[in-house]
Amino acid sequence: MTDAQLAPDPTRSLDCNRSPSSTSEPGVLLSWLPHVLLILVVLAVYYQVIGKLVLDWYSNPDFSHGFLVPPFAAFLLWDKRKILRETPIQQSWTGIWLVLAAIMVLFLGIYGAELFLSRLSLVMLFGGVVWTLFGRAILREVRFAILVLLLAIPIPAVIFNQITFPLQLLASRMASLLLPLFGVPVLRDGNIIQLPTMQLEVAEACSGIRSLMSLFAIAIFYGYFLERRTWRRVILALASIPIAVIANAARIVGTGLCVQYWNPDKAVGFFHEFSGWLMFIVSLSCLYLVHTAMNLIPSASRKTK
């Protein structure tokens, strides 16, 4: 046996020391590079839109529930991770039309000074990108996670004002009908309720729009986690609307009773703020009772058969 046969091969020893993962790391990085670049481009285009949206969540109590929506959408994607892995990826140029439409809506929102359109374009862009890069089958699986992001977008001021004032009138009308039942004489003029000791004004903040928007979003979250049937989820979401309206009217009635029988200053101060949280908890309890009643209906129908 010669010395050349006994000498180790240096190239072979280098190959043995190289781990399998190290050879695949460059390929993995290159495969993720287009996605990272796409995210950076979206952030560069929409950073002002996203920043103003987060600021509105923080400064506007009517839409503070917006902080809950992105984590919920991320959970929806994570919850479908097995289905998404099994769904074949079929890239389609058809989705590019939705991307172009999103860009046009963004320009309309920026140059038309309409925040709602610029924010809506971001949701449209998500749908278009998923459709283009992953195909219609993937888009079908994640469409609910994309559409739920609409809950985080404040509605336009024009629509907001059209909803708020009728809610003010409805709340004041319901309160003026209920207060006499408790021995409180009432004289109502629009959204102003005249009591014997002072005057109550159902202002925009007391219209119930805040609890309505928040309760509607939470009803969707609740329905997804605790109900598997779509039609029941829809009923729970729709039930949140009358529950929020009735709870707001009950809050105004409670304020009127405190003005009449307790202390007017405390009624419009501490009690007014505390009653808002109390009525929201009551609204959540009513939503749970609606769901419980829905679960009892099938069992009751089986017993009658």
N, C-alpha and C positions, 0 to 999 in steps of 0.2 A: 504494500500500500504506500503510495507516494505522499509527499508533504502537501501537494496540491489537493489531494483528495481529503486530507484531514483538516485543511484550513476552512473555517466557516465562511459562508457566503455573506458579505456585508449587506448586500441588498435584501437578502432573505431575512436577516435579523431586523432590518428596518421595517419590513412589511409585517413581521410578527408583532412588533411593538405598536403598530398603528391600530387604533381601535376602530371598529366598524362605524361608530357614530361620527368619528371625525371625518370620514370620507363623505358622509351624507350631509354634513352641516352646510357646506356651501350651496348644495342643491336646495336644501330646505330654505335657506335665506333668500336665494334667488326666486323661489316659488312664491314667497311672501312679499317680495319687493314691490310688485305691482299693486297689491292691496294696500301696503303702507303708503305708497305714493298717492293712491286714490284718496285715502283718508286725509292725508296732508293737504291735498288740493281742495277737498270739501271744506276742511277747517279754514283754509285760507280764504275761500270765497264766502263762507257763512259765519265767520267768527263774530262779526258785528251783530248779525241776526240772532245767533245763539246767545251772545252776551246780553243783549237787550231783553231777550226772552227770560233768561235766568233772573235778571234784575226785576222784571215784572212779577215773577213768582215771589220774590223776596219782599217787594214793596207793596204789592196789591193783594190784600187778604182774600179777595174774591177768587184768586187763582193760585193760592199757596199750595194747593194739592198738586200743582205741576211738578214739584220735586219728587212725588211718588211715581209719576208715570214712566220716566225712563228706566228706573230699576225694575218696574213691573214688566215693561216690554223686554228687557234683557232676560228676565226670568222666563218669559214665554218662549224665547228662543232656546234657552237652556233646557226647558222642560221638553222640547221637541227634538233634542239633540239626536236621539236614536233614529227617529223618523227621517231627520235631515240627512243622516249618514247613509241611510238606505235608499234615499231618493236619488235617482241618477241626475247628474249635472248635464244639462243640454243648453249651451250658450246660444242666445238668439239675438239677432240684430233688430228684431221687432221692438224690443224694449228700449232701443235708443230713441224712439219717438217720444216715449214718456220722459226720458232724460231731457230732450230738447224742449218739451212742453214745460218741464220744471224750470229750466233756465229762462224761458220766456216769461213765466209767471214771476220769477225772481226779479227780472228787469221791470215788469209792471209794478211790482210792489215797491221797488227802490225809487224809481222815477215818479211813481204815482203817490209816494209817501203813504203807502198802506202796509202796515206791519203784518197784517193777517196774511196777505198774499205772499210776502217774502217768506214767512214761516211755513205757510202751506206748501211752498215750492220745495222746502227741505224734505217734507214727508213724501212728496211726489218723486223727488230725486232718489230717495231710498228705494222706493218701489221700482223705479226705472233701472237702477243699478243692479238690483237683485235679479230682475227679469233678464237683463242683458248678459250678466256674467254667469248666472246659475240656471236660468231657464224658467219656464212658466210653472213647472211642477214644484220647484222650490218656492217660487213666489206664492203659489196657492197655499203652501204650508205655513208661511210666515206672514201672510196678509193681515191676520188679526193683530200680530205684534206691531206691524207698521201702522195700521189704522188706529190702534189705541193711542198712538202718539198725538192724535188730533185732540185728545182730552187735555193735553198740556198747553194747547194754543189758546190764548184768550180770544173770545169771539170779537168780531169788529164792533167798534163803538156805535155804529148805526143800528146794528141788530141788538146790541146790548141795551141801548136806550129804549128800543121798541119793546123789549121784554121787561125791563126794570119798572117802568111806570105802571103798566097794567098789574104787575105784581104788588106794587105799592097800594093801588086802589083795591085789589082783591083782599089783601091783608087787612086794610083798614075797614073794609066792608064786613068781613067776617068778624073782626073784633067788635065792631059796633053792634053786630047782631047778638054776640055772646055776652058782652058786658052787662046789658040790662037783665039777663038771667041771674046775675049775682047781685042785683040791687044797685047797679051803678048807672045813673042816667047818662045818656050819651047824645051828643049832637055832632054829626059828621058832615064835613064839607070837603069832598074830594079825599085827599090823603091826610087830612087834619081831623083829629078826634078831640072834641071839646068835652072835657070832664068838669064836674062841679068845682074842683079845686085848681085845675091847671089844664093846659092844652098840650095834647100829644100830637106830634107830627111824625108820620110814618115816612121817614126820609129814605133816600136811595140805599143807604147802608142797611136799613131795616126792611128792605123789600123782600129779603129771603133769597136773593140771587146767589149770595155767597154759599149758604148752606145747600141750595139747590145744585149748584155746580159740583161742590165737594161730595155731596151725598150721591149724586149720579155717578161720579167716578168711582167712589168706594163701592157702590152697588155692582158695578161691572167687575171690580176686583173680587168682591165677595162671591158673585155668581160663578166666576171662573174657578175659584178654589173649592167651593162647596157644592157646586151643581154641575153635572155633566151634560144635561140636556139643553140644547140651544134655546128652545122655546121658553124654558123656565128661566134661563138667564135673561132673556129679553123681557119677560114679565117682571123680574126683580129690578131691572134697570128702569123700566117704565113706572113701577110702583114707587120708586124713590121721588118722583116728581110731586104727586099729591101728598106724600108723607112730608116732604120739605115745606110745602105750602101750608099745610095744616099746623105743623110744628111752629112755623113762624107766626101764624095767627095766634096760636096758644101763647107764644112769648109776649105778644103785644097785649093779650088779655091779662096775663100775669102782671105786666107792667102797670096796666090800668088799675088792677085790684090793689097793687102796692101803693099807687098814688092815692087811691080813695081811702084805704083802710090802714095804711101804715105811715110812710114818710115819703113825700114827693121827691125830696132831694136824693134819698137812697134808692128810690125806684128808678130814677133815670141815671143813676151813677153805678154803684157796685152791682145792684141786682140786674140792671140792664146788660152789663157785660157778662155776669155769671150765668144769666138765663140763656145767653147764646150758646155757651158750652153745654149747659144742661139740656137744652132742646135738641142739640145735635146728638147727644148720647141717647136721648129718648127716640130720636129718629132712627138711629142704628138699631135700637131695640125693636122698633116697629118693623124695620126691614127684616130682622130675624124672625119676628112673629109671622110675617107674610110667608117667608120661606118655610117655616114650620107648618103653617096651614096648607101650603102646597104639597108638602110631604104627607100630610094626613089624608088628603083627598083620595089618592089611589087606594089606600087601605080601607077607607070608609066605603068606597064603591065595591070593593071585593066582599065586604061583610054583608052588603045588601043583596048580593047575588046568591 
